[in-house]
């Protein structure tokens, strides 16, 4: 599983104009951000049902009903939190960074970013023609020095047939460039800025 690592950063100064700005679709963001957690929850429940069925001899139907009830309650709460998170996110691009800003109720709380010069690969996942997600893979500084990556164009990869079939992850968890319109425009601007850096 690939991990996209984001850094804490200061808000960009007002003089730094955003070359791109977008807000995610809350539903698509929630679907993508919660996918790995949902699969982990299902795997844990299967293991738990199997253990309780074998060692305690409890009814399989009862165990399935209890697991389904618990999953529905937990996942509903979890999805609600992620929808709230998605409604406060804004993605924007400056000359130096690709930034995610979380500003619930219009008050910026934190900024996470990936410096443009650190981007090695841009993976694109699509939700049809209009919406998509991007994953920014960074250079491994142990393998490549900053001088050798200067002005090098990042590779663009298609991460599979669609976002529905992929399972990438980000750090911090649940935060990423997921489910927004004009994703192709952001990819092209990152490539342009990276090659001129």
C-alpha positions as CSV (number, residue, x, y, z in Angstrom):
1,X,0.0,0.0,0.0
2,X,1.4,3.4,-1.0
3,X,1.5,6.2,1.6
4,X,1.3,9.9,0.7
5,X,3.1,11.9,3.5
6,X,2.0,15.5,4.2
7,X,4.0,18.0,6.2
8,X,2.7,20.7,8.6
9,X,3.2,24.1,7.2
10,X,2.4,27.7,7.9
11,X,-0.4,29.4,6.0
12,X,0.9,31.0,2.9
13,X,1.3,34.8,3.0
14,X,-1.6,36.8,1.5
15,X,0.8,38.0,-1.3
16,X,1.2,34.4,-2.4
17,X,-1.6,33.9,-4.9
18,X,-3.2,30.5,-5.3
19,X,-2.6,29.1,-8.8
20,X,-5.4,26.6,-8.1
21,X,-8.2,26.2,-5.5
22,X,-10.8,23.5,-5.1
23,X,-13.1,22.0,-2.5
24,X,-13.7,18.2,-2.4
25,X,-17.1,16.6,-3.0
26,X,-17.9,15.5,0.6
27,X,-19.5,12.1,-0.4
28,X,-16.6,11.1,-2.8
29,X,-14.1,12.3,-0.2
30,X,-15.8,10.2,2.5
31,X,-15.9,7.1,0.3
32,X,-12.2,7.3,-0.5
33,X,-11.0,8.3,2.9
34,X,-12.9,5.6,4.8
35,X,-12.2,2.7,2.4
36,X,-9.2,1.3,4.2
37,X,-10.8,1.7,7.6
38,X,-14.0,0.0,6.5
39,X,-12.0,-3.0,5.1
40,X,-10.1,-3.2,8.3
41,X,-13.3,-3.2,10.3
42,X,-14.8,-6.0,8.2
43,X,-11.6,-8.1,8.5
44,X,-11.6,-7.6,12.3
45,X,-15.3,-8.6,12.5
46,X,-14.7,-11.8,10.4
47,X,-11.8,-12.8,12.7
48,X,-13.9,-12.0,15.8
49,X,-16.9,-14.0,14.6
50,X,-14.7,-16.9,13.7
51,X,-13.0,-17.0,17.1
52,X,-16.3,-16.6,19.0
53,X,-18.0,-19.2,16.9
54,X,-15.3,-21.8,17.3
55,X,-14.3,-21.3,21.0
56,X,-17.6,-20.2,22.6
57,X,-20.0,-22.1,20.3
58,X,-22.3,-19.1,19.9
59,X,-24.8,-19.0,17.1
60,X,-23.4,-17.8,13.8
61,X,-26.6,-15.9,12.9
62,X,-26.5,-14.1,16.3
63,X,-22.9,-13.2,15.8
64,X,-23.5,-11.9,12.3
65,X,-26.4,-9.8,13.4
66,X,-24.4,-8.3,16.3
67,X,-21.4,-7.5,14.1
68,X,-23.6,-5.9,11.4
69,X,-25.4,-3.8,14.0
70,X,-22.1,-2.7,15.6
71,X,-20.6,-2.0,12.2
72,X,-23.5,0.1,11.1
73,X,-23.4,2.2,14.2
74,X,-19.6,2.7,14.2
75,X,-19.3,3.3,10.5
76,X,-22.2,5.8,10.5
77,X,-20.5,7.9,13.2
78,X,-17.2,7.6,11.5
79,X,-18.6,8.6,8.1
80,X,-20.4,11.6,9.6
81,X,-17.1,12.8,11.1
82,X,-15.3,12.5,7.7
83,X,-18.1,14.3,5.9
84,X,-17.7,17.1,8.4
85,X,-14.0,17.1,7.8
86,X,-14.5,17.2,4.0
87,X,-16.8,20.2,4.1
88,X,-14.0,22.2,5.8
89,X,-11.2,21.2,3.4
90,X,-9.8,23.3,0.6
91,X,-7.0,22.2,-1.8
92,X,-4.8,24.9,-3.2
93,X,-1.6,25.3,-5.1
94,X,1.0,28.0,-4.7
95,X,4.3,28.5,-6.5
96,X,6.0,26.4,-3.9
97,X,3.5,24.0,-2.3
98,X,0.4,21.9,-2.8
99,X,-1.6,22.7,0.3
100,X,-4.6,21.2,2.1
101,X,-6.3,23.7,4.4
102,X,-8.9,22.7,7.1
103,X,-11.1,25.6,7.9
104,X,-14.4,24.5,9.6
105,X,-16.8,27.4,9.9
106,X,-14.4,29.6,7.9
107,X,-11.7,29.7,10.5
108,X,-8.4,28.1,9.4
109,X,-7.2,25.5,11.9
110,X,-4.3,23.8,10.1
111,X,-2.4,23.6,6.8
112,X,-0.7,20.5,5.4
113,X,1.4,20.5,2.3
114,X,3.8,18.8,-0.1
115,X,6.6,21.0,-1.5
116,X,6.4,21.0,-5.3
117,X,10.1,20.2,-5.6
118,X,9.6,17.0,-3.6
119,X,7.0,15.5,-6.0
120,X,8.3,12.5,-7.9
121,X,5.1,10.8,-9.1
122,X,1.6,12.0,-9.4
123,X,-0.9,9.2,-9.3
124,X,-4.4,9.9,-10.7
125,X,-7.5,8.0,-9.7
126,X,-10.8,8.9,-11.4
127,X,-14.4,8.9,-10.5
128,X,-15.7,9.0,-14.1
129,X,-15.0,12.1,-16.2
130,X,-15.6,14.9,-13.8
131,X,-14.1,13.9,-10.4
132,X,-10.8,12.4,-9.4
133,X,-8.2,12.1,-6.7
134,X,-4.5,12.5,-6.9
135,X,-1.7,11.0,-4.8
136,X,1.6,12.8,-4.7
137,X,4.6,10.4,-4.2
138,X,7.7,12.2,-2.9
139,X,11.3,11.7,-3.7
140,X,13.2,9.5,-1.3
141,X,15.9,11.9,-0.1
142,X,18.3,9.0,0.6
143,X,18.2,8.0,-3.1
144,X,18.2,11.4,-4.8
145,X,19.9,14.6,-3.8
146,X,18.0,17.9,-4.2
147,X,20.4,19.0,-7.0
148,X,19.7,16.0,-9.1
149,X,15.9,16.5,-9.0
150,X,15.9,20.2,-9.7
151,X,13.7,21.0,-12.8
152,X,12.9,17.3,-13.4
153,X,9.4,16.6,-14.6
154,X,7.3,14.4,-12.3
155,X,5.9,11.2,-13.8
156,X,2.2,10.9,-14.0
157,X,0.7,7.5,-13.4
158,X,-2.8,6.2,-13.7
159,X,-3.3,4.2,-10.5
160,X,-5.8,1.8,-12.0
161,X,-9.0,1.8,-13.9
162,X,-10.8,3.9,-11.3
163,X,-10.7,5.2,-7.8
164,X,-13.3,2.6,-6.7
165,X,-10.7,-0.2,-7.0
166,X,-7.7,1.4,-5.4
167,X,-6.6,1.4,-1.8
168,X,-3.9,4.1,-1.3
169,X,-3.4,5.8,2.1
170,X,-2.0,9.1,3.4
171,X,-0.3,10.3,6.5
172,X,-1.9,11.8,8.5
173,X,-4.7,9.3,7.9
174,X,-8.0,10.4,6.2
175,X,-6.4,13.5,4.7
176,X,-5.6,13.7,1.0
177,X,-6.5,15.2,-2.3
178,X,-9.6,13.1,-2.8
179,X,-12.8,13.5,-4.9
180,X,-12.7,16.9,-6.4
181,X,-13.5,18.5,-9.8
182,X,-10.9,19.7,-12.2
183,X,-8.3,17.2,-10.8
184,X,-6.6,17.2,-14.3
185,X,-6.1,21.0,-14.0
186,X,-4.3,20.6,-10.7
187,X,-2.1,17.8,-12.1
188,X,-1.1,19.9,-15.1
189,X,-0.3,22.9,-13.0
190,X,1.9,20.9,-10.6
191,X,3.8,19.5,-13.6
192,X,4.2,23.0,-15.0
193,X,5.4,24.4,-11.7
194,X,7.7,21.5,-11.0
195,X,9.5,21.7,-14.4
196,X,10.0,25.5,-14.0
197,X,11.2,25.2,-10.4
